Amino acid sequence: MQTYARMTKKIFSVLAIFLIGCGSSSDSGSNQENNIQTPKITKIKGEFSTGNVFSNDSLEWASNFRIVEIGDYLDIKPSHIQFLKSKGVEKVFAYEWMPAGYHYIDGEDNPFMAWVYQNREITTLNPNGPFPHCQEMGYSWCEDYYYDLANNEVVDRRISFLKNNTLNKGIDGIFFDWGSGIYIEEDIYKPMKDRFFQLHPQGDYFQAVSDFYRKLKEEGLSVFTNQGFRKAQYHLPVVDYDMTESYITTDYSLSKQAWIEYKDDQGKTVLEKIDIPITAYYPVSEDILNGSLEDTAYYIDYLNSLKKQYGGNNFKKFVYVNYVAPDLEKIGEKENLPVYKAVVPKNALFFSYAMGKISGEIVYTEVPLDHSLERIDVYFYDLGEPLEETYQKIENQKYIRFFSNGFVLAGLWEKQETITISSKNLKNGFVYDLYNKNWLKIDNNTLEVQMKPYFDKLQNKIVPIGRVFIYSSD
């Protein structure tokens, strides 16, 4: 499987309306059976979020997280950084496409890209084309030129340009899309690969990419790659964070249309006829709609093994970024097609978070159709540090991971059942079920939890579920 981050001309991802605040607030609840009234949990900042500098609401949402990626570094202004840092954001990453740059046919190139284009015979791997990405995306405004990253002058000038447009604004680091460089092994990029070895017969393209990251870090920039793990031996020893994209869930479209009411990136209500969006719960299986969570667990194990083998002291964490479709509520008909309203996909978001968290890494989930619907407060509860080396398998396609401040359950439950959890890792006392919003009691390191299957009406089947449990902070 190979996926790349979603790209547009200007930004990596967008968010829309700020719905949830966090900070020193707390949750309390009640459970009639246990007569619980007073347990509380203090909320914290989330770990990671994407954002969009073109929306104040998006930046407000991003300000609730410690680490954020907020779009193209040329679009980010010092005022954006000042706002985020004033809210306690620790690391701000800007987006950059690693292997190549756009030459704007109308002449709007930035100074670095203007230099690259003027000297393309010696600075690029495709001075006379082809331009596969612009053509594939239908971009008539650009030509994509692939940098010769084994050319020291190209690397030095690029680093200087990036540094001047990031650190000088207060940006802490760069998120590199196509971060592994593995694109060059695809057939469509063979001309670029051939030219690289013509220019550097004894060269190693992936080592050149890794050296570029290392030099950036030496200049004070943090480096965050998208799927650098695909060449883990080169990149994980060098970079700070690496993104795994669509390894837990992804959005998908049915081959039938409906009218969907949703909010765009500026918060405006839109009614559009589109293919019906659904959530694919098995994105790493051969059949992403009817696969197995055992495949997902296999890849989580694989990624953890790469981190252990290559991460060393520098690499911090994987960031699991996933995509889900909104839930749809039917509100009418138009032109003989159903009209749906997009609503919060609670089950998909909780599953994506809980299944991602069994890895022990950072998790964030987007709702690409309507980013206002992805804002649930699960990110603001502190699970703490993972306990033991890995998750535990309850039975086929059912998993649990214990943390110092709680635990997560994820899996496919096809019938309602009460499961009994007994473990030295359970903390006696009260624990909060975030999904059902009720308190449960743990006695003798044992807890009973009801697990109910979730039926997805659009897919006409039971789909996986996830649950998150946090201990009382009292």
TASUL-V114686 format. One record per helix or strand. SS is the DSSP state (hx for helix, st for strand). FROM is the first residue (numbers start at 1). TO is the last residue. If there is no record, write none. Layout:
# TASUL-V114686
ss:from:to
SS:FROM:TO
SS:FROM:TO
This chain:
# TASUL-V114686
ss:from:to
st:26:27
st:31:31
st:36:36
st:41:42
st:46:50
hx:56:62
st:65:72
hx:78:86
st:91:97
st:100:104
hx:111:118
hx:120:123
st:124:124
hx:132:137
st:142:147
hx:152:164
hx:167:169
st:173:177
hx:182:185
hx:187:199
hx:205:218
st:222:226
hx:228:235
st:241:245
st:250:263
st:269:280
hx:293:310
st:317:323
st:327:334
st:337:343
hx:346:357
st:362:366
hx:371:374
hx:377:380
st:386:386
st:392:395
st:398:403
st:406:411
st:417:422
st:429:433
st:438:443
st:446:451
st:454:456
st:461:463
st:465:471
